[in-house]
Amino acid sequence: MYYYIKDELPSVEVLQDVRLQTPMRVYTSDGKLISQFGEKKRIPITLQQTPDHFIKALLAAEDSRFYEHPGVDFVGLVRSAVAVVAAGGRRTQGASTLTMQLARNFFLTREKTYIRKIKEIFIAFHIESLLSKDEILTLYLNKNELGNRAFGFGAVAEVLYGKTIEQVTIPESAMMVGLLKAPSKYNPLRRPILAKQRRDTVLWRMKEEKYLSESEYQAAINTPLTAKFHGAQIEVDAPYIAEMVRQHMVQTYGDEAYTGGYQVYTTISSRSQQAAQHALRLNTHAYDERHGYRYDEIEQLWQPLEPKQSLTDDKPAINSETINEANEQTLTTQAVESDVAEEDPTWSHDELQNKLKTLPEFGLIKNAVVMSIDTENDSFTFIDQDKQISQVSWHDAKWARPYISDTMQGKEPNSIQDVVQVGQLIKVRRNQNNDGWRLAQLPDVAAALVSLDPDNGAVRALIGGYDFRMSEYNRVTQAKRQVGSNIKPFIYSAALENGFTLASIINDAPINQWDRSQGITWRPKNSPPVYDGPIRMRRALAESKNVVSVRLLRSVGINKVVEQLAKFGFDPNDIPRAESIALGSASFTPLEVATAYTTFANGGHLVTPYVIETINNEAGDTIWQANPPLACLACRLEAEEQAAFERQLAAELSVELNDELGGELNNELANESPDNQYASLGQEVPEYLQAKQVISEQNAFLIAEAMKSTIWGGGSWRHKTGWNGTAWRAQKLKRRDIGGKTGTTNDAKDAWFSGFTPQEVITSWVGFDDHTRVLGKTKYNNNLGKDQIFGTEFGAKTALPAWIDYAQVALDGVPKSAKQAPANIITVRIDQETGKLSSKTDHSSRFEYFIEGTEPHEFIDNSPSPDVLTAELDGEVSEAVEEGIF
């Protein structure tokens, strides 16, 4: 018989190379789970991790003589045969050992034939000859299908109990082992009565095998079932990152990516990712709320009674004191005197719950039904899908004036009754203080935020939209949008390379350019349409003067500007060769913009953004590690040299201490060497790469310094010469080591802010996926405070707040720093009006940075008139700057 089937038996190599189909797991840089991919949920465990009581439950139920038989339990076979005869041919007990079950699960089908059973026996012998008992048991713990797509006991512990295998109790262990007999039949989530019976049978077997005392057994069988479904223990919500990783892994490893047990560690910081998501969501809600409440989207489940209508007296009142005590039995909707409140008798609380559970919930939003209105306290109560009763006060609903269009809102409400009615299906979210609830709606507007490490391009945070489940469209990497004034730092960078300085004077005056080919006049305008005449280049950038950007483009030349933009990684094919590029008519993704801005923050180097740091195999060995080009290679080498020195010093101290203790100290540091940190990679010490220098360090420094003025402005407010940059709201961060640039496109269809902190470069974008919609404008809401944002939407109002909220978290604990000026950068005192040298030390002058040799040589006293760039073309009609706009 052996010779008949021997060719069908698995080879020694196959048995020794049995691989589990383990899903891919994606982690943050600090080891928190982002996502899991793979049809089979599997968490490999070792015998050492598994509690002793779990192993005893398994052996008692499935193979009590496991450590005694050679793979086939002949005693058990005889016992089983006798039982079959006694039962008249009906099978009453199994005789398969754990090894035989393993053989069947790995290599055979479940067909019930004698030849399959014979094969099973031979494979079991074969396995026992190759693997130790502990190795066989470890495979068994990880192989079996146990229902709910869970394979192995590590996975089922998480799915049923939300625990690791080390944490399961004796009753839970017995429940899990009981699934082996029939996972579907004894599923505690679907058939709890049968599941408990099976669990108790396993516990009885443990008692029979003397693994449990009578008292332990009684306590265990009297323990109620606690199983409920738990998904993968996702610790950080970063689905856009997870999808980027999934696509890369499938491209690299094919379908094995889902089954090979890969552990992918990303560059994402869990703290940064959570902060970015919170900032983006709050900002989209803020935009959405100031544009009004979309009453036409509200569904009325039932009509409320009229005000002051008499209600039955057998229902307790709902007010702020009884809300937290309400439950599904006591839930009512009677209100205090003068309330409008009564639930529709056709809607039971269970029906309301079922209705709410059918509705998706995205982001910060919860679905709810209005149950009562308290006109005395100007509030309303609602029920959610968990049958919890909560309250929304007037303070958190008074924003809800009607939405009419993106540019128009209706009249402010006067009371809570103007906003909601009993029986309405609404949405709520936690309020700003997180101590209550706020009326809400799902934002129509889209947004994106990305943060990069300027030294190597590592993505620290990435949010591609309000909620991945709403839209998988990753706006950070896929949405090419016009960048507006976010383009200006690159235009100014080109100007610096072509003879300009931050003190150069350009004419901030209207442009009227006749276009003969189209028969029209091109009139680029400042936004707002304020013109200051001759202006220094630093201030023009900070105040985002459109006409100055056009004049600089004209002076430098379109071709040179396009070449300059290409240095920052922008595709020349995406850059229109027209003067409109000075105003940001080119379209780029937020990731492309952020990558380009890193060049100003890192001294002129172009880095490549990346999101995967390391890839480990199922065994935990690193099989791939990122080695990105570095902007500051010298910094990395210096840091590693210092780390190597410290390791060597520690090793020497360890050796000395070991000698003093007579060799009793067993310390791995004694054998440490600078290269040992890479030994686990199976690689040599990596050769670090230098990121390409695309602009000079001096050019990058000057533009970065100018962008700080976008936040802090300049001049003297005491002497009435003070001015703000467009990003003055970021002053709330109280940091002088940050800078950036706002951006708004024509008709305010896109709003941007890109900027840098000492450790990150961050880009925030807001707009509609529907390119026909504009971000619009809002009027002052009389129900809200004086700090509200209103008026025309643009980068500083619409995109900057999210940037600030994120930076506030990212900067926490980061010491303030002043970037050291590179070589060949000097400072001289200049006159603020003319940009010429000044000997004065009052408000009329300031220190300015220059590349050595480009500083001014004329003093204001000798030549009081500024040298103004007008850059006028043939056909341009000059207009005098209107009086009164200075």
VENFENVEN-V259469 format. One line per field, one symbol per residue. phi: phi as a letter, one per 20 degrees, with the letter a starting at -180 (. if undefined). burial: 1 if it has 9 or more other ideal C-beta (glycine too) atoms within 8 Angstrom, else 0. A space follows every 10 residues. Layout:
phi: ???
burial: ???
This chain:
phi: .gffdffeff ffffffdfde edffcdcffd nefeaccqfe ebcgcdfffe ffffffffff edafdgedee ocefffffff ffffffemne fdbecffgff fffffeccee fecffffffg ffffgffffd dfffffffff fdefecnlme dnfffffffe cmceffefef fffffffffg fagffdfffd cfffffffgf ffffffffem ecffffffff feeffcfbfc fgffdcebff fgfffgffff fedmffgece mfdddeefef ffffffffff ffffffgfff eoeeffeeee fbefffgmff dfeedffdbf edgfefbfee fccfdfgmed aaffffdfff fffffffeef cdleecebcf dbcdffdlbc dbddfemedc cceggdcffe fffdbfdbce fffdbfffdc cfneecccbf ffemdadcfb bffffdbbbb cceffcnffe bbcerfbgff befeffddee cfelffffgf fffffffcne cfefdcfebg dcdfdffdmc decfcfcffd cdmgbffgff ffelffffff ffgfffofff fffffffenf fgfedfebff ffdnffdceg fffffffgff ednodeedfb cdebcdefen efdbbfcffd fdffffffff ffffffffff ffffffffff emneedcfff dfcgeffdff emcegfefde ffedcfffff ffffffffff eemamcffdm dfbdefdfff ffflcedcar bfbbegmlec ccbcacdgcb dccdccadff feedfmbcef efedefefeb nffbgfeddf gfffffffff efneffbdff ffgmdcccec efedmefcee ddffcbeceb fgodffdeeg febfefeded ledfneefdf fffndf
burial: 0000100010 0000100001 1111111110 0111111101 1111101001 1011111111 1110110010 1110011011 1011001000 0000101111 1111010100 0000010111 1111111100 1000011111 1111011101 1111111111 1011100101 1111111111 0010011110 1101110111 1111111010 1100011001 1000101001 0001010111 1111110111 0000001111 1111111111 0111111111 1111111111 1110000101 1101000000 1000100110 0110010000 1011100011 1111001010 0110110000 0100111111 1111100111 1111001011 1111011111 1110000010 0010111011 1111111110 1000011111 1110111111 1111111111 1111110101 1011110110 1111111111 1111111101 1111111111 1111100000 0101010000 1111111111 1111111111 1111110101 1101111101 0001100010 1111110111 1111111111 1111111111 1111111100 0100110111 1110111001 0011001101 1001101100 0000100011 0101000100 0000000110 1001101111 1111111111 1111100000 1110111111 0010001111 1111100111 1111111101 1111111100 0001110100 1000000100 0011111111 1111111111 1001000000 0100101111 1101111100 0001100111 1000110011 0000010010 1000010000 100000
